[in-house]
């Protein structure tokens, strides 16, 4: 059986002062679940807890990958 679907509220915050465009994905009132950087036309997401790296072609895909990883492995 699969888990019952639930909504996860997230905030996407742009991080200023970095060499590459960078965003932090945060679950409000909890913690950062990862950081996304745009490097060489691809988006590299680094998970917060395990520092696993996920690559995607768009920012939206990268955010979804981080959320899926969080829901499956870190929650």
LINDAPE-V565963 format. One record per residue. N is the residue number from 1. SS is DSSP state (hx for helix, st for strand, lp for the rest). OMEGA is omega in radians with two decimals (999 if undefined). D_CENTER is the distance of its C-alpha to the mean C-alpha in whole Angstrom. Layout:
# LINDAPE-V565963
n: <N:N>
ss: <SS:SS>
omega: <OMEGA:OMEGA>
d_center: <D_CENTER:D_CENTER>
This chain:
# LINDAPE-V565963
n: <1:2:3:4:5:6:7:8:9:10:11:12:13:14:15:16:17:18:19:20:21:22:23:24:25:26:27:28:29:30:31:32:33:34:35:36:37:38:39:40:41:42:43:44:45:46:47:48:49:50:51:52:53:54:55:56:57:58:59:60:61:62:63:64:65:66:67:68:69:70:71:72:73:74:75>
ss: <lp:lp:lp:lp:lp:lp:lp:lp:lp:lp:st:st:st:st:st:lp:lp:lp:lp:lp:lp:st:st:st:st:st:st:lp:lp:lp:st:st:st:st:st:st:st:st:st:lp:lp:st:st:st:st:st:st:lp:lp:lp:lp:lp:st:st:st:st:lp:lp:hx:hx:hx:hx:hx:hx:hx:hx:hx:hx:hx:hx:hx:hx:hx:hx:lp>
omega: <3.09:3.11:3.06:3.14:3.08:3.11:3.07:3.08:3.14:3.00:3.06:-3.08:3.08:3.14:-3.13:3.05:3.11:3.13:3.13:3.04:-3.02:3.09:3.06:3.12:-3.02:2.97:-3.08:3.10:3.10:-3.02:3.02:3.10:3.09:-3.14:3.13:3.09:3.04:-3.10:3.08:3.08:3.10:3.13:3.14:3.11:3.08:-3.10:-3.06:-3.00:-3.03:-3.10:3.03:-3.10:3.13:3.13:3.11:-3.13:3.14:3.12:3.13:3.11:3.14:3.08:3.12:3.10:3.11:3.13:3.12:3.13:3.12:-3.10:-3.09:-2.96:-2.98:-3.02:999>
d_center: <26:22:21:21:19:17:15:12:13:10:10:9:11:12:13:17:19:17:19:16:14:11:8:7:5:8:10:13:16:14:12:8:6:4:6:6:10:12:15:18:17:14:10:9:6:7:6:8:11:12:11:11:10:9:11:11:14:12:9:10:9:6:5:7:7:4:6:9:8:8:11:13:13:12:13>
